[in-house]
Amino acid sequence: MALIDVSSIIQLAYFGSFIVLMFYGQRIQISMMLVGVKRNLGKLERLRKAAHDSVLGSALRFKGDQKAVESRIPEDGGQGHCD
């Protein structure tokens, strides 16, 4: 009594996955993109911090006053201006 054989189970699973992807595919794709964006923002933040530390270290080699140098180079990444 093989009313339900393997090929019909596979066909039903394929049809079910097609229906799920048809309704939720865009949501899955957007969530995957958001994970990628978060990962790249983390990398960008680490690069910004490394660049800030490098510039600060170089500036401190030429001018020893740490408070004066740190006041001219903002750590928050804002648009600091040189007067």
Phi and psi restraints in degrees (value plus and minus 20) as a CYANA .aco file:
   2 ALA   PHI    -129.5   -89.5
   2 ALA   PSI      46.3    86.3
   3 LEU   PHI     -89.8   -49.8
   3 LEU   PSI     -53.6   -13.6
   4 ILE   PHI    -134.4   -94.4
   4 ILE   PSI      86.5   126.5
   5 ASP   PHI    -120.9   -80.9
   5 ASP   PSI     160.0   200.0
   6 VAL   PHI     -84.7   -44.7
   6 VAL   PSI     -60.5   -20.5
   7 SER   PHI     -85.6   -45.6
   7 SER   PSI     -56.0   -16.0
   8 SER   PHI     -91.7   -51.7
   8 SER   PSI     -52.7   -12.7
   9 ILE   PHI     -86.3   -46.3
   9 ILE   PSI     -63.4   -23.4
  10 ILE   PHI     -84.4   -44.4
  10 ILE   PSI     -61.9   -21.9
  11 GLN   PHI     -83.8   -43.8
  11 GLN   PSI     -60.4   -20.4
  12 LEU   PHI     -86.4   -46.4
  12 LEU   PSI     -60.3   -20.3
  13 ALA   PHI     -85.2   -45.2
  13 ALA   PSI     -61.5   -21.5
  14 TYR   PHI     -83.1   -43.1
  14 TYR   PSI     -64.9   -24.9
  15 PHE   PHI     -84.4   -44.4
  15 PHE   PSI     -60.1   -20.1
  16 GLY   PHI     -84.0   -44.0
  16 GLY   PSI     -63.8   -23.8
  17 SER   PHI     -85.6   -45.6
  17 SER   PSI     -54.9   -14.9
  18 PHE   PHI     -83.4   -43.4
  18 PHE   PSI     -64.2   -24.2
  19 ILE   PHI     -83.7   -43.7
  19 ILE   PSI     -64.6   -24.6
  20 VAL   PHI     -82.0   -42.0
  20 VAL   PSI     -66.1   -26.1
  21 LEU   PHI     -87.3   -47.3
  21 LEU   PSI     -50.4   -10.4
  22 MET   PHI     -86.5   -46.5
  22 MET   PSI     -59.0   -19.0
  23 PHE   PHI    -108.1   -68.1
  23 PHE   PSI     -53.4   -13.4
  24 TYR   PHI    -134.5   -94.5
  24 TYR   PSI     -16.9    23.1
  25 GLY   PHI     -80.9   -40.9
  25 GLY   PSI     -62.5   -22.5
  26 GLN   PHI     -87.1   -47.1
  26 GLN   PSI     -59.2   -19.2
  27 ARG   PHI     -84.4   -44.4
  27 ARG   PSI     -61.7   -21.7
  28 ILE   PHI     -83.3   -43.3
  28 ILE   PSI     -63.4   -23.4
  29 GLN   PHI     -84.2   -44.2
  29 GLN   PSI     -61.9   -21.9
  30 ILE   PHI     -85.8   -45.8
  30 ILE   PSI     -61.4   -21.4
  31 SER   PHI     -85.8   -45.8
  31 SER   PSI     -56.7   -16.7
  32 MET   PHI     -86.0   -46.0
  32 MET   PSI     -59.2   -19.2
  33 MET   PHI     -85.2   -45.2
  33 MET   PSI     -60.2   -20.2
  34 LEU   PHI     -84.5   -44.5
  34 LEU   PSI     -57.3   -17.3
  35 VAL   PHI     -83.2   -43.2
  35 VAL   PSI     -62.3   -22.3
  36 GLY   PHI     -84.3   -44.3
  36 GLY   PSI     -59.9   -19.9
  37 VAL   PHI     -85.2   -45.2
  37 VAL   PSI     -63.5   -23.5
  38 LYS   PHI     -80.6   -40.6
  38 LYS   PSI     -62.2   -22.2
  39 ARG   PHI     -82.8   -42.8
  39 ARG   PSI     -64.2   -24.2
  40 ASN   PHI     -89.9   -49.9
  40 ASN   PSI     -52.5   -12.5
  41 LEU   PHI     -86.1   -46.1
  41 LEU   PSI     -56.9   -16.9
  42 GLY   PHI     -82.7   -42.7
  42 GLY   PSI     -63.4   -23.4
  43 LYS   PHI     -82.3   -42.3
  43 LYS   PSI     -62.1   -22.1
  44 LEU   PHI     -84.0   -44.0
  44 LEU   PSI     -59.7   -19.7
  45 GLU   PHI     -84.9   -44.9
  45 GLU   PSI     -60.8   -20.8
  46 ARG   PHI     -85.0   -45.0
  46 ARG   PSI     -59.6   -19.6
  47 LEU   PHI     -85.4   -45.4
  47 LEU   PSI     -59.8   -19.8
  48 ARG   PHI     -83.3   -43.3
  48 ARG   PSI     -62.6   -22.6
  49 LYS   PHI     -85.0   -45.0
  49 LYS   PSI     -61.5   -21.5
  50 ALA   PHI     -85.7   -45.7
  50 ALA   PSI     -59.9   -19.9
  51 ALA   PHI     -86.6   -46.6
  51 ALA   PSI     -60.8   -20.8
  52 HIS   PHI     -82.0   -42.0
  52 HIS   PSI     -65.5   -25.5
  53 ASP   PHI     -84.1   -44.1
  53 ASP   PSI     -57.9   -17.9
  54 SER   PHI     -86.0   -46.0
  54 SER   PSI     -65.1   -25.1
  55 VAL   PHI     -85.9   -45.9
  55 VAL   PSI     -61.7   -21.7
  56 LEU   PHI     -83.1   -43.1
  56 LEU   PSI     -63.3   -23.3
  57 GLY   PHI     -83.4   -43.4
  57 GLY   PSI     -61.7   -21.7
  58 SER   PHI     -86.1   -46.1
  58 SER   PSI     -60.7   -20.7
  59 ALA   PHI     -87.5   -47.5
  59 ALA   PSI     -55.2   -15.2
  60 LEU   PHI     -90.7   -50.7
  60 LEU   PSI     -46.4    -6.4
  61 ARG   PHI     -86.8   -46.8
  61 ARG   PSI     -55.7   -15.7
  62 PHE   PHI    -107.7   -67.7
  62 PHE   PSI     -50.2   -10.2
  63 LYS   PHI    -153.7  -113.7
  63 LYS   PSI      96.5   136.5
  64 GLY   PHI     -95.3   -55.3
  64 GLY   PSI     -33.8     6.2
  65 ASP   PHI     -97.4   -57.4
  65 ASP   PSI      83.9   123.9
  66 GLN   PHI     -87.9   -47.9
  66 GLN   PSI     -59.2   -19.2
  67 LYS   PHI     -83.6   -43.6
  67 LYS   PSI     -61.8   -21.8
  68 ALA   PHI     -85.6   -45.6
  68 ALA   PSI     -60.7   -20.7
  69 VAL   PHI     -88.7   -48.7
  69 VAL   PSI     -64.6   -24.6
  70 GLU   PHI     -87.3   -47.3
  70 GLU   PSI     -48.3    -8.3
  71 SER   PHI     -92.3   -52.3
  71 SER   PSI     -45.9    -5.9
  72 ARG   PHI    -108.1   -68.1
  72 ARG   PSI     -39.8     0.2
  73 ILE   PHI    -136.3   -96.3
  73 ILE   PSI      79.8   119.8
  74 PRO   PHI     -91.1   -51.1
  74 PRO   PSI     118.9   158.9
  75 GLU   PHI    -102.0   -62.0
  75 GLU   PSI     -44.6    -4.6
  76 ASP   PHI     -97.4   -57.4
  76 ASP   PSI     -19.4    20.6
  77 GLY   PHI      59.8    99.8
  77 GLY   PSI      -8.1    31.9
  78 GLY   PHI     -89.9   -49.9
  78 GLY   PSI     152.2   192.2
  79 GLN   PHI    -104.1   -64.1
  79 GLN   PSI      57.7    97.7
  80 GLY   PHI     -89.4   -49.4
  80 GLY   PSI     130.5   170.5
  81 HIS   PHI    -143.9  -103.9
  81 HIS   PSI     128.4   168.4
  82 CYS   PHI    -118.6   -78.6
  82 CYS   PSI     102.0   142.0
